[in-house]
Amino acid sequence: MRKLFIPLFSVAVLVSCGTAKNASATGTSESSPAVRGSKAFLSAYKEIKAEDLKKNLYVIASDEMEGRDTGSPGQKKAGEYMVNYYKSLGISYPKALGSYYQKVPADFMKKRGGGNLPDSENILAFIEGSEKPEEIVVISGHYDHVGTRNGVVYNGADDDGSGTVAVMEIAKAFQAAKKSGNGPKRSILFLHVTGEEHGLFGSEYYTDNPVFPLANTVVDLNIDMIGRDDPANRGKQYVYVIGSEMLSSQLKVINEAANKMTNNLELNYKYDDPNDTERLYYRSDHYNFAKNNVPVAFFFDGIHEDYHKPTDDVEKIDYNLLAKRTQLVFSTAWELANRPQRIVVDKK
C-alpha cells in the first residue's frame, strides 16, 4: 500500500460510511446464490486453500524478486510467474489487449511524480461471462513493492504479496466453476497493477486507458494487505473494509451477507470514516475506480509493525486468515457476477 507522505488536510469524501452496521441491523437483505450455499458456489469456494496461497507467496515475495520495485527485473520475474500461473489454469487475457500485459509508460509515471521509473506493466487475466459478458467485475491488487535498499530486500509479503496471491487464488476458483459448467454470468477481470507504491500509477493508467469501458465496470474489489493483523486486532478474525457504501448502498449489504454466511469475520469499518487521519480510502488502487464513479470495496488488514520494512516476510503471514479473507472477496465477487441485476450507483 502506498505510504502517506502528503500533509493531512480536509478533503470531502463521496459519502460518509459512519460507524459499522451489520446488514441485518439495517433491515435490508439481498438474495444471493452465493450465500445460500449453492453446490456450484461451494465447490468453487473450496478451491481457495491456505497451502496454495502460501506456495505462491513464497515465490512472489522471495528474495529472487528483489522487492518487486516498479519496472525492475525482479518485478518482471514476478509478473512472468503470474502469467505462467494463469496459462497453467487455462485463463487467458482480454482479447482487446492481445496479451496479459498492459504497458504503463515511464513518461506517464514521470508526469505524475514518478521520477525516473522505467516502463512497467499491469497484468490482466480474464474470464468471460456466460450471459452478460459486457459487464465487468474487477478484482485488483498491486504486485509492486519498494525494491531493495542498501542491499536489503524489502520482500513485501503482506504489501501486497498477500493481495497478489489472493487475486490469483480467486481466479483459480472462478475457473474451476467455469470448467464444471458454472462460469460467472458477468465477466471477471483479474487486474494486477504496477506502480502503486510510487503513486497509484498502474490503476490510474488502467482507468485512463481502460480495456473495457468504465461505464460497463460493475465494481472494483481491491485487495491490498490481507495476510497479517495490526496491534489493535491482534489475534482476531477480522478485516477492514473501506469504501463499500460510498457509491452503492447495495455493495456493503452484499459483502456483509456473503461474510455472514461464510467465515463471519469481524468487518471493521474504522477507516471508512472520512475524518480518519490515515486517509486510507485515497491510498490504494480502488480510488482510481471510485473517482470514475465505479463502486469499490477495499479489503485491508491494517498498519502493522512490519509495514514498509524489510521484515515484511512470508514467515509472518497468517495463512489461515489470509485464506478466509480471500474467500470473503471471492464470495462477494460471486454474488456480484451472478446476481440478476448489476448493482446500482445511488450515492455521490
Disulfide bonds with the S-S distance in Angstrom:
none
